[in-house]
Amino acid sequence: MFVANRILAFDVASLIGDISSMETLKRIFFEDPTVVYVIAGVVLLVLITVWFRRRTRGATLYILAALMLAAFVFVLQMLVTTDREQIGQALEEITVRVNAADIESLDEFIDESYTGLWAPKRQLLESGQTMFKRANVRDVRITDKKIEVSGDRADVRVITAALADDPFTGNMPVTIPIQWRLKWIKTDGRWKLREIVSMKPINPMQKGD
């Protein structure tokens, strides 16, 4: 049991040492609890070994505790949607509507005080419709995204792959990778786009900033 307690203390200490912010804590427990499952699994294996050798009541309680922790984290992950996940879901929904040529409906994802490229909000929507029609965009997919949340603000970097007419020849469709930097704001419990800071085509061999 002494060995099991030492391993449990070491793993928990390592986990706490990796937690540098509340966002990290949210990510570990609500978005990707792999580290929690791994720790619980290691501890569980040690405790089962101890239980087979000694079959003590303490080992049994520790085994139950490890199982309950894993179950608790799993339920939390299923029930709680973090800010990062909400923004990620909004980005996916935006691509679905863009691919359906429903640019006008993106109004609900844009904050009324939108600033940045093609501001104000109405101009952004109109410019978007014009660009997609002119380039004959056939499909848009998100290939990479990085979301950093701080309070009610979020800095989002996204790389999309757009299948559109070749900008040089205008005929054969090509896939154009585009890197976006976006600012999001949470208002009335919902995340909305506040600013498109930049958008630029990137070399297909380049991963992006």
N, C-alpha and C positions, 0 to 999 in steps of 0.2 A: 504493500500500500504506500510505503514511503516513496518508492520509485514512481508510482503513478502520480502522487501528489507533486513531486518535483517536476515531472514532465508537464503536468497541467499548469503549474505555476510558470514554467519556462515559456510555454506556448502562449498563455494569456499575456505575459509580459512582452513577448515579441509582438503580439497583435496590438497592444496598447502603444508600444513604441512606434508602430507604423501609422498610428492615427494622429495626424498633424492638424486636422481641422474637422469641423462638423460635417463638411461635404464628404470628406473621406469616410467618416463613420456611416453616413447615409448610403454611400456607394457600397460599402462592405456588407451592410445588413439588408439593404433594400434592392440593390441593383445586381450585384455580383457577389453573393455570399460564399463563393468557392473557398476562400481562406477559412471561413468559419466551419464549413463542412469538413475540410481537411483536418483542422485542429481537432474537431469533435471525433472524427474517424480515428485519428492516431491515439487520442486519449481512450477511446472506446476499445481499441484493440489491446492496449496495455491493461485496461481494467478487466477485460474478459480473460486475459491471460492470468492476472492475479486471482480472479474469481475461481477459475478452474483449479488453481493450486490451493487456495485457502477457503473458498466459498464463504467469505465473511459477509456480514450484513452491510458493512461499510462499502465494500466493493459493489454490491448490488445497488446501493443507493447512488453511487457515482455513475454506474452504467445507466441507470434511469435518468439521471440528471443530464448526461451527455445526449441521450436520445431525445429528451424533452427540449434541450437547447436547439438541436438540429430541426426538430419539428416546429418550434416557435419561430425560428428564422425563416423557414420555408413558408409558413403562414403569413408572416410579415411581408415577405417578398410578393406574395400573391395579392395581398390586400392593399398595399401601399404603393401609390404611384408617385415617384419623386419628381422634383422640378425638372431634372435632366430628362427623365423619361417623358414628361409632358411635352417638353420642347421637341424631343426626338419624334414623338407621335405626331406633333403638329407639322414637322418637316415632311414626314412620310405622307401625311394627308395632302399637303400642298403639292407634292409631286403627282399624286393620284389625280388631283383636279387639273393640274397643268396638262397631264397626258390626255385628259378628257376634254381639253380645250375650253375649260371652264375658268378662265382667268378672272372673270368678274366676281366669282364667289370667293376669291381669296381676300376680299375686303374684310371678312371677319377675323383674319389672322394678322391684320395690320393695325397698329395703334393710330388713333386719330391725330396724335401729335407727331406723326412720322416725319423724320428728317433724313437726309442722306441723298443718295443717288436718285434722280428723277422725282424729288419731292416737289409738291406735297403728295398726299396719298392718292388722290384721283389721277394725278399725272403719272404716278408709278404704275397704276393698273393699266392706263391707256398705253403707256410706253411698252409695258409687258406684252399686251395684245399685239401691238404693232410689230415688235421684234419677233415674236413667235410666228406670226403670219409671214413676215418677210423672209425669215430663215427656213420656213416650212419645217418646223421642229416636229419630229415624229415620235420621239420618246425621250424621257428624262429619268435618270436614276441617280440616287445618292450612292456614291462609292466610298465616301469616308466622311466622318464628322467628329468634331471635338467640341464639347459643350462645357463651359466653365460658368458656374452659377455663384453669384455673390449677393445674398439678400434677395431683393426684387429685381436685380439686373443679371443679365447673362451675356457672355461673349461667346459667339458661336462661329466656328470655322467649318465650312462645308465644301466638299468637292463633289461636283455633279458631272455626269457624263450625258451629253445631249446628242442625240442622233438627228442631224439636220443637213441641209444642203451644204455642199462644200462652199465656203465663203469666197474661194478663188475662182472656181469653175462654175459654180451655181447649179451643177447637175447631180453628179453622183453623191449620195448621202455619205457623210463621214461622222465619226464620233468625236465630239469636241469636249475635252475636259475643261471645266471652269471652276475656279476657286473663288469662294465667297467668304467675306467676313461680315457678320451680322451682329447687331445689337438687339437684344430682346428685353422687354420689360413686363413685369407681372402687375396687372391691374384688375381689380375686382376678382381676384382668384384665378385669373387666366393669363397665360403668357402670350404676348403679341410682339410682332416685329416693330421695333422702334426706328431702326436705321440700317440701311445697307451701306456699310463703310466702303467696301470695294468689291469688285468682281473682275476677274481677269482670266482669259484662257491660259492654260498651262501646257507645257510640253508633256505628252503622254508618258514619257519616261521619268518625269519629275513627280515626286510624291506630294509636293506642296509644302507651304510654310507651317 
